[in-house]
Amino acid sequence: MSTRHKIRVKILKRLWEGKQMFLELLKDQESTINFLKELHFLYKENLITLLTNKYFTLTEKGKEYVINLKLSSEKVRCNVCQGKGIDLSKYQDILIKFKEIVKNRPLPINEYDQGAFTPEDGLRRVLFMLERGDLEGEKILILGDDDLISIVIGLMKVAEKITVVEIDQRLIEFIKVTDLNIETILYNAEESLILPTKYNTFITDPVETVEGWKLFLSRGISCLDKFGVVYFGLTSIECSKKKWYEFQKLMGEMGLVITDILRNFSTYSMITNALKYRLEKNEHFIPEKIRNFLKEFLFSTKNNYENSKWYTSSFVRAEAIDQPQPLVIGNYKLGNAMYRDNNDIEIENYLKKFLFEIYKDSQNEKR
C-alpha cells in the first residue's frame, strides 16, 4: 500500500466516524503535503464535501467508497492514558502545582516560533525521563523553555542542577520568581554556547528547519558529558519524512543513537499565535479577500478550535555513544532560514491552491 493510499484511508476512517474539521484531520497524518494532496483528491472526486465552511464530511458517493474498501473501525488505543502509556494519577499534586504556577505565564509569541504543550503532557514528558533514569541526581540543560518544562522538573525535586538558556526575557523572569532553584541564562542560539558545567541530559524543542535543528542540537550537545542523553520534540505537521531522514543522518554524525520515539506524545494547547500570524501577516501566502473565509474554515467550532488538540509532536530520546560531536561551533547566523525552508514553502503553496479552490466553490454555492 502506497503512502498516499494510507493517508487516504486515514482520512476516510476519521470521516466515517463523523464530520471533522481540517485541523482535526491533519493531526493524524505523517506528511502534510501528501495529506493536502489526498484531501484535495477526495474533494475533487466528490467523495467528501465541506459543510458551512467548517467541517468535512463524506458524500453519499464517499460512503459507498468506504464501504467497498471494508475499512476497520476498531479503536485500539487506551482511553485512560490517551494512548501515551504514562499514568499521571500518582502525581496529581505536581500537576496541580504546575497548573497554578503557569496560569499567568507569558503567552507564546510568533517572533520566537513559540507554542506550549498542555500541562498534562509536560508532566508526561518529565515522568518518561524519570523512568528512563535521566533526571534523578542529574544535571539538566534546557535550550528554549516556552513549555516551562524546567518548572515541572523543579517541582519533582530530583535533579542535581537545572539550567535554562532562553532568548525570551519574559520567560527568564517568569522562571526566576518560581523559587525552584532553576538557573536561567539569556541566550540566542546563533551565538556560541560555553558553560562551566558538563550536563547529563539536554532537552529542547528545536525549530524544524534542517539548519535550525542542527544548530539547536549542536548547542546542547556541546555542553553534554560523555554518554549524555538528548530529548527533543519533532512534528509530522511541519516535517516531511525526508526531513526526518536528514535529522537522523545528522544525529549519526553527532554520535547520537535514537532509543525511543513516542508518536504524537505532546499536544500543544497554545499554538494560536503562530498560525494566526501566518494568516494575517503573510500576504504572499493568503490573499486579503479570502482571509476571513480561511479563519472560519480553520478556527470556527462550537468548542473553540484549540480544544480540538490538533497540533502534536513526537517525543524523541537519543543517547551519545561516547562524547557527542556538535556540527556547529562558534557563532552561526541563520536569520529567516532559522524558521522557514523549502518544505514550509511547498506546504504553504499547495495549501493556498487547495483552499482557494474551496473558497471559489463556496462563493459559487451562494449565487
GIGI-V972483 format. One record per residue. N is the residue number from 0. PHI is phi as a letter, one per 20 degrees, with the letter a starting at -180 (999 if undefined). PSI is psi as a letter, one per 40 degrees, with the letter a starting at -180 (none if undefined). NEAR is the number of other C-alpha atoms within 12 Angstrom. Layout:
n/phi/psi/near
N/PHI/PSI/NEAR
N/PHI/PSI/NEAR
This chain:
n/phi/psi/near
0/999/h/8
1/f/i/10
2/g/d/19
3/f/d/24
4/f/d/20
5/f/d/20
6/f/d/31
7/g/d/37
8/f/d/32
9/f/d/29
10/f/d/44
11/f/d/41
12/f/d/30
13/f/d/31
14/f/d/32
15/f/d/31
16/f/d/21
17/q/i/20
18/f/i/26
19/c/i/34
20/f/i/36
21/g/d/40
22/f/d/34
23/f/d/31
24/f/d/38
25/f/d/35
26/f/e/34
27/e/e/32
28/e/i/39
29/d/e/34
30/b/h/33
31/f/d/35
32/f/d/35
33/f/d/31
34/f/d/37
35/f/d/33
36/f/d/29
37/f/d/33
38/f/d/39
39/f/d/32
40/g/d/22
41/f/d/33
42/f/d/28
43/f/d/19
44/e/e/17
45/m/f/21
46/e/d/28
47/c/i/35
48/b/i/33
49/d/h/32
50/e/h/22
51/l/f/23
52/m/e/31
53/c/d/28
54/d/h/27
55/e/i/36
56/b/i/33
57/f/i/32
58/e/i/25
59/f/d/16
60/f/d/18
61/f/d/29
62/f/d/25
63/f/d/18
64/f/d/23
65/f/d/28
66/g/d/18
67/f/d/13
68/f/e/17
69/l/f/14
70/f/i/22
71/f/i/17
72/d/e/18
73/f/h/10
74/d/h/12
75/d/e/10
76/f/i/11
77/f/h/12
78/f/d/12
79/f/d/13
80/d/e/16
81/m/f/21
82/m/e/18
83/d/e/27
84/m/e/21
85/c/h/28
86/e/h/23
87/e/e/25
88/f/d/16
89/e/e/13
90/c/f/20
91/f/d/19
92/f/d/17
93/f/d/27
94/f/d/29
95/f/d/20
96/f/d/22
97/f/d/33
98/f/d/25
99/f/d/16
100/f/d/25
101/e/e/29
102/f/d/15
103/d/f/15
104/f/i/26
105/f/h/24
106/f/i/28
107/g/i/30
108/c/i/23
109/f/d/22
110/g/d/19
111/d/e/27
112/l/f/32
113/e/i/34
114/a/h/35
115/e/i/37
116/e/i/38
117/f/i/32
118/g/d/34
119/f/d/35
120/f/d/39
121/f/d/36
122/f/d/41
123/f/d/36
124/g/d/45
125/f/d/43
126/f/d/32
127/f/d/29
128/f/d/36
129/f/d/24
130/f/d/15
131/e/e/21
132/m/f/20
133/d/e/33
134/c/d/36
135/f/h/24
136/m/e/19
137/d/i/29
138/e/h/33
139/d/h/44
140/d/h/46
141/c/h/45
142/d/h/45
143/m/h/42
144/c/f/46
145/f/e/42
146/e/e/44
147/l/f/50
148/f/d/46
149/f/d/48
150/f/d/43
151/f/d/42
152/f/d/44
153/f/d/34
154/f/d/30
155/f/d/29
156/l/f/22
157/c/d/25
158/e/i/31
159/f/d/25
160/b/i/29
161/c/h/41
162/c/h/43
163/d/h/43
164/d/h/39
165/b/h/36
166/e/d/27
167/e/h/30
168/f/d/22
169/f/d/23
170/f/d/35
171/g/d/30
172/f/d/22
173/f/d/28
174/f/d/38
175/g/d/24
176/e/e/18
177/f/e/26
178/l/f/16
179/d/e/26
180/m/f/23
181/d/h/34
182/f/h/29
183/c/h/36
184/c/h/29
185/f/h/24
186/b/h/26
187/d/h/26
188/f/e/39
189/f/e/28
190/d/i/22
191/f/i/23
192/d/h/32
193/c/h/22
194/c/i/22
195/f/e/11
196/d/i/22
197/e/h/27
198/e/i/36
199/e/d/37
200/c/h/44
201/d/h/48
202/c/h/45
203/b/i/41
204/d/g/40
205/f/i/41
206/f/i/34
207/d/f/37
208/e/i/33
209/f/d/34
210/f/d/31
211/f/d/30
212/f/d/39
213/g/d/37
214/f/d/40
215/f/d/48
216/f/d/48
217/f/d/39
218/f/d/41
219/f/d/47
220/f/e/46
221/f/e/39
222/d/e/38
223/e/i/40
224/e/i/29
225/g/i/22
226/l/f/26
227/f/i/37
228/d/i/45
229/c/h/49
230/c/h/43
231/b/i/39
232/e/i/43
233/b/h/37
234/e/i/38
235/e/e/32
236/f/d/34
237/d/e/37
238/c/h/37
239/f/i/29
240/f/d/22
241/f/d/19
242/f/d/28
243/g/d/27
244/f/d/14
245/f/d/20
246/f/d/33
247/f/d/24
248/f/d/19
249/f/d/28
250/f/d/34
251/f/d/23
252/f/d/22
253/e/e/34
254/n/f/30
255/d/i/34
256/c/h/27
257/f/h/25
258/d/d/18
259/b/h/21
260/c/h/23
261/d/h/29
262/f/h/25
263/l/f/31
264/f/d/37
265/d/h/41
266/d/h/36
267/e/h/36
268/d/e/29
269/c/f/33
270/d/e/31
271/g/d/30
272/g/d/24
273/f/d/25
274/f/d/29
275/f/d/22
276/f/d/22
277/f/d/26
278/f/d/30
279/e/d/21
280/d/d/17
281/e/g/18
282/f/d/16
283/f/d/14
284/e/d/27
285/c/h/30
286/g/i/22
287/g/d/17
288/f/e/16
289/d/e/26
290/f/d/26
291/f/d/19
292/f/d/27
293/f/d/33
294/f/d/28
295/f/d/25
296/f/d/30
297/e/d/34
298/d/d/30
299/f/h/24
300/a/i/24
301/f/d/13
302/d/e/11
303/m/h/17
304/f/d/28
305/f/d/28
306/f/e/22
307/f/e/27
308/l/f/31
309/e/d/33
310/d/h/39
311/c/i/37
312/c/i/37
313/e/i/33
314/d/h/36
315/d/h/36
316/d/h/33
317/c/i/34
318/c/i/32
319/e/h/31
320/e/e/23
321/a/b/18
322/e/h/23
323/f/i/35
324/d/h/29
325/f/i/29
326/e/e/27
327/c/h/29
328/c/h/24
329/n/a/17
330/f/i/16
331/b/g/23
332/e/h/18
333/d/d/24
334/m/b/17
335/f/d/16
336/f/e/22
337/f/d/28
338/d/e/28
339/b/h/25
340/c/a/25
341/f/d/22
342/f/d/28
343/f/d/27
344/f/d/22
345/f/d/23
346/f/d/27
347/f/d/29
348/f/d/21
349/f/d/25
350/f/d/30
351/f/d/29
352/f/d/22
353/f/d/27
354/f/d/34
355/f/d/26
356/f/d/21
357/f/d/30
358/g/d/30
359/f/d/19
360/f/d/21
361/f/d/22
362/f/d/16
363/f/d/10
364/f/d/13
365/f/e/10
366/f/none/7
